[in-house]
Amino acid sequence: MAVDQDLAGKVVLVTGASRGIGYAAALEAARRGAHVVAVARTVGGLEELDDEIQDLGSSATLVPLDLRDGDAIDRLGAAIFERWGALDGLIANAGQLGVLSPLPHVKPEDFDKVIAVNVTANYRLLRSTDLLLRQAEAGRAVFVSSGAAKSARPFWGLYAASKAAVDAMVKSYSGEIAQTKVKANIFYPGQIRTAMRAKAMPGEDPNTLPTPADIAPKLVDMISPAYKDNGKLFNAADDTLSDL
């Protein structure tokens, strides 16, 4: 079956691209014709991704990067501007689970690390790519968040707070760009077979869960030029779309 080439000629930045949902989303974007700028800390995973993307007949730029390095994110934005002048799609996927613990027992260094990756890095990405998205014909940004932002169950306070902050930032940003061609939205993947899920739920049978490849098309749909919603939350668990 022919694959829709809705991203042909587009440049798409994916964070956390070396495994899990980010890896699957990067492959899906490449399958649909995009040049993928793949960001992750793990070089080996990025190289495997690059091999698969080349097998698809597409191309990638690999960026080994710790997203806690805000200056490096700024340099990445500058490099994208110098090479392409615009960014068509941003899939901000990278995240940290941190520790599941009573909040008073969370170590300050663990708190700071999760906030740095899940919140501050996404702010720095927006800061670095906003102009690039505005320069594109149809700039699209989607941030992978979690239902934990709303459920905020006991012992999940750190992760929940970080994802609630992402949702709030994107809600605010989507209002700021409402009169532009840029669209910004949130994606909740649901319960997916990833290393993060295995860490959070060690007794769960992963074979009962959907894979990242199962939901990647829905995620990548949200950076397609044809995607017109702004300030929305798509929940892949039940295929529902709601206001942020």
C-alpha positions as a printed NumPy array, in Angstrom:
array([[  0.   ,   0.   ,   0.   ],
       [  1.346,   3.416,  -0.939],
       [  2.299,   5.675,   1.97 ],
       [  0.943,   9.217,   2.018],
       [  3.867,  11.538,   1.281],
       [  2.336,  14.491,   3.132],
       [  5.72 ,  15.361,   4.633],
       [  7.729,  15.211,   1.406],
       [ 10.33 ,  17.966,   1.41 ],
       [  9.574,  18.879,   5.022],
       [ 12.061,  19.146,   7.883],
       [ 10.914,  17.53 ,  11.124],
       [ 12.704,  17.675,  14.481],
       [ 12.11 ,  14.741,  16.854],
       [ 13.47 ,  14.611,  20.407],
       [ 14.024,  11.364,  22.269],
       [ 14.465,   9.734,  18.87 ],
       [ 16.797,   6.895,  19.849],
       [ 14.092,   4.575,  21.208],
       [ 10.434,   4.121,  22.01 ],
       [  7.827,   6.585,  20.792],
       [ 10.405,   9.041,  19.458],
       [ 12.12 ,   6.356,  17.388],
       [  8.817,   5.188,  15.92 ],
       [  7.681,   8.757,  15.208],
       [ 10.953,   9.587,  13.469],
       [ 10.604,   6.491,  11.27 ],
       [  6.989,   7.35 ,  10.463],
       [  7.906,  10.919,   9.521],
       [ 10.704,   9.633,   7.285],
       [  8.333,   7.098,   5.708],
       [  6.079,  10.017,   4.816],
       [  8.915,  11.888,   3.107],
       [ 10.378,  14.116,   5.808],
       [ 14.011,  14.836,   6.448],
       [ 14.292,  13.998,  10.145],
       [ 16.465,  15.91 ,  12.575],
       [ 16.806,  13.221,  15.247],
       [ 17.825,  14.318,  18.733],
       [ 18.796,  11.969,  21.59 ],
       [ 21.598,  11.269,  24.027],
       [ 22.189,   7.7  ,  22.812],
       [ 24.394,   7.675,  19.721],
       [ 23.914,   3.954,  19.067],
       [ 20.15 ,   4.31 ,  18.942],
       [ 20.424,   7.279,  16.587],
       [ 22.694,   5.315,  14.262],
       [ 20.217,   2.419,  14.158],
       [ 17.469,   4.898,  13.357],
       [ 19.569,   6.41 ,  10.588],
       [ 20.082,   2.974,   9.02 ],
       [ 16.337,   2.32 ,   9.016],
       [ 15.559,   5.747,   7.594],
       [ 18.064,   5.211,   4.785],
       [ 16.447,   1.846,   4.068],
       [ 13.185,   3.747,   3.573],
       [ 14.894,   5.954,   1.001],
       [ 14.739,   9.014,   3.232],
       [ 17.377,  10.964,   5.146],
       [ 18.192,  12.18 ,   8.639],
       [ 20.488,  14.507,  10.518],
       [ 21.648,  12.962,  13.79 ],
       [ 22.07 ,  15.269,  16.788],
       [ 23.533,  13.626,  19.924],
       [ 22.382,  16.079,  22.565],
       [ 21.484,  16.237,  26.246],
       [ 18.344,  18.365,  26.349],
       [ 19.375,  19.749,  29.717],
       [ 21.962,  21.775,  27.78 ],
       [ 19.901,  24.827,  26.855],
       [ 22.749,  26.501,  25.006],
       [ 23.036,  23.42 ,  22.777],
       [ 19.308,  23.68 ,  21.997],
       [ 19.887,  27.295,  20.966],
       [ 22.741,  26.209,  18.709],
       [ 20.507,  23.529,  17.179],
       [ 17.878,  26.127,  16.304],
       [ 20.546,  28.339,  14.735],
       [ 21.913,  25.403,  12.726],
       [ 18.436,  24.533,  11.403],
       [ 17.944,  28.157,  10.387],
       [ 21.293,  28.292,   8.601],
       [ 20.676,  25.061,   6.7  ],
       [ 16.946,  25.177,   5.939],
       [ 15.628,  28.571,   7.057],
       [ 12.529,  27.027,   8.603],
       [ 11.208,  24.045,  10.56 ],
       [  8.038,  22.332,   9.383],
       [  7.44 ,  20.029,  12.326],
       [  8.503,  19.644,  15.948],
       [  7.763,  16.421,  17.824],
       [  8.847,  17.12 ,  21.405],
       [  8.836,  13.608,  22.775],
       [ 11.817,  13.232,  25.115],
       [ 10.916,  12.769,  28.751],
       [ 12.017,  11.39 ,  32.104],
       [  9.868,   9.358,  34.479],
       [ 11.988,  10.141,  37.494],
       [ 11.147,   8.361,  40.722],
       [  7.754,   7.142,  41.885],
       [  7.794,   8.218,  45.503],
       [  5.953,  10.183,  48.153],
       [  6.677,  13.793,  47.236],
       [  8.405,  14.653,  50.523],
       [ 10.857,  11.805,  49.861],
       [ 11.867,  12.947,  46.358],
       [ 15.487,  14.08 ,  46.372],
       [ 16.006,  17.645,  45.116],
       [ 18.427,  16.432,  42.45 ],
       [ 15.815,  13.963,  41.125],
       [ 13.184,  16.699,  41.088],
       [ 15.492,  19.087,  39.241],
       [ 16.441,  16.484,  36.622],
       [ 12.833,  15.651,  35.71 ],
       [ 11.82 ,  19.313,  35.539],
       [ 14.91 ,  20.06 ,  33.426],
       [ 14.082,  17.405,  30.826],
       [ 10.28 ,  17.464,  30.85 ],
       [  9.629,  21.178,  31.319],
       [ 12.656,  23.43 ,  30.871],
       [ 13.921,  21.614,  27.767],
       [ 10.535,  21.974,  26.096],
       [ 10.475,  25.687,  26.895],
       [ 13.977,  25.996,  25.422],
       [ 12.858,  24.076,  22.33 ],
       [  9.935,  26.447,  21.841],
       [ 12.192,  29.43 ,  22.38 ],
       [ 14.67 ,  28.096,  19.829],
       [ 12.191,  26.936,  17.182],
       [  9.323,  29.45 ,  17.352],
       [ 10.701,  31.647,  14.587],
       [ 11.586,  28.577,  12.515],
       [  8.014,  27.274,  12.787],
       [  6.651,  30.694,  11.84 ],
       [  8.929,  30.749,   8.777],
       [  7.465,  27.455,   7.511],
       [  4.439,  27.273,   5.223],
       [  2.593,  25.25 ,   7.858],
       [  4.65 ,  24.98 ,  11.052],
       [  3.376,  22.305,  13.419],
       [  4.466,  21.456,  16.975],
       [  3.233,  18.557,  19.06 ],
       [  4.338,  17.76 ,  22.602],
       [  4.093,  14.26 ,  24.007],
       [  2.576,  14.504,  27.471],
       [  0.671,  12.078,  29.69 ],
       [ -2.658,  11.459,  31.336],
       [ -0.682,  11.582,  34.593],
       [ -0.921,  15.362,  34.247],
       [ -4.614,  15.109,  35.049],
       [ -4.803,  11.996,  37.246],
       [ -1.883,  13.03 ,  39.512],
       [ -2.067,   9.763,  41.408],
       [ -0.283,   9.252,  44.724],
       [  3.478,   8.715,  44.296],
       [  3.35 ,  10.14 ,  40.74 ],
       [  3.519,  13.772,  41.867],
       [  6.854,  14.657,  40.278],
       [  6.096,  13.221,  36.838],
       [  2.497,  14.487,  36.97 ],
       [  3.595,  18.009,  37.849],
       [  6.102,  18.076,  35.003],
       [  3.539,  16.959,  32.433],
       [  0.891,  19.336,  33.777],
       [  3.422,  22.13 ,  33.259],
       [  3.956,  21.046,  29.64 ],
       [  0.199,  21.034,  29.024],
       [ -0.1  ,  24.531,  30.513],
       [  2.801,  25.898,  28.458],
       [  1.407,  24.541,  25.216],
       [ -2.087,  25.824,  26.022],
       [ -0.678,  29.3  ,  26.554],
       [  1.593,  29.143,  23.484],
       [ -1.236,  27.909,  21.262],
       [ -3.193,  31.037,  22.17 ],
       [ -0.22 ,  33.23 ,  21.366],
       [  0.074,  31.767,  17.858],
       [ -3.657,  31.612,  17.162],
       [ -3.414,  34.293,  14.47 ],
       [ -0.454,  32.665,  12.719],
       [ -0.095,  29.616,  10.476],
       [  1.577,  27.659,  13.306],
       [ -0.352,  25.027,  15.267],
       [  0.676,  23.604,  18.65 ],
       [ -0.96 ,  20.643,  20.371],
       [ -0.544,  17.935,  23.012],
       [ -0.481,  14.156,  22.457],
       [ -1.243,  11.615,  25.181],
       [  0.061,   8.208,  24.006],
       [ -1.706,   6.139,  26.662],
       [ -0.292,   2.858,  27.929],
       [  2.431,   1.911,  25.437],
       [  5.127,  -0.767,  25.412],
       [  8.16 ,   1.375,  26.251],
       [ 11.112,   1.209,  28.617],
       [  9.574,   4.039,  30.662],
       [  6.328,   2.104,  31.04 ],
       [  8.252,  -1.017,  32.096],
       [ 10.074,   0.985,  34.747],
       [  6.81 ,   2.406,  36.068],
       [  4.892,  -0.882,  35.938],
       [  7.46 ,  -3.695,  36.398],
       [  4.844,  -6.423,  36.956],
       [  2.92 ,  -5.677,  33.774],
       [  3.059,  -7.966,  30.738],
       [  4.352,  -5.683,  27.963],
       [  2.855,  -7.955,  25.301],
       [ -0.603,  -6.773,  26.362],
       [  0.214,  -3.193,  25.34 ],
       [  0.273,  -1.425,  21.966],
       [  3.721,  -0.692,  20.557],
       [  5.139,   2.745,  19.732],
       [  4.752,   1.876,  16.041],
       [  1.019,   1.394,  16.612],
       [  0.497,   5.006,  17.679],
       [  3.235,   6.739,  15.658],
       [  0.952,   7.482,  12.672],
       [ -1.506,   9.34 ,  14.926],
       [  1.317,  11.36 ,  16.451],
       [  2.874,  12.242,  13.106],
       [ -0.547,  13.202,  11.72 ],
       [ -0.406,  16.159,  14.117],
       [  2.564,  17.708,  12.298],
       [  1.085,  17.251,   8.835],
       [  0.348,  20.483,   6.952],
       [ -3.226,  19.217,   6.673],
       [ -3.632,  19.222,  10.47 ],
       [ -5.596,  22.367,  11.337],
       [ -6.375,  22.008,  15.052],
       [ -4.603,  24.254,  17.551],
       [ -4.574,  24.144,  21.333],
       [ -5.95 ,  20.607,  21.44 ],
       [ -5.181,  17.427,  23.343],
       [ -5.341,  14.158,  21.423],
       [ -5.627,  11.054,  23.592],
       [ -4.463,   8.021,  21.619],
       [ -5.945,   5.622,  24.181],
       [ -9.481,   6.402,  23.063],
       [ -8.918,   8.531,  19.956],
       [-10.514,  11.589,  21.543],
       [ -9.716,  15.222,  20.845],
       [-10.41 ,  17.902,  23.445],
       [ -9.453,  21.471,  24.279],
       [ -6.394,  21.976,  26.416]])
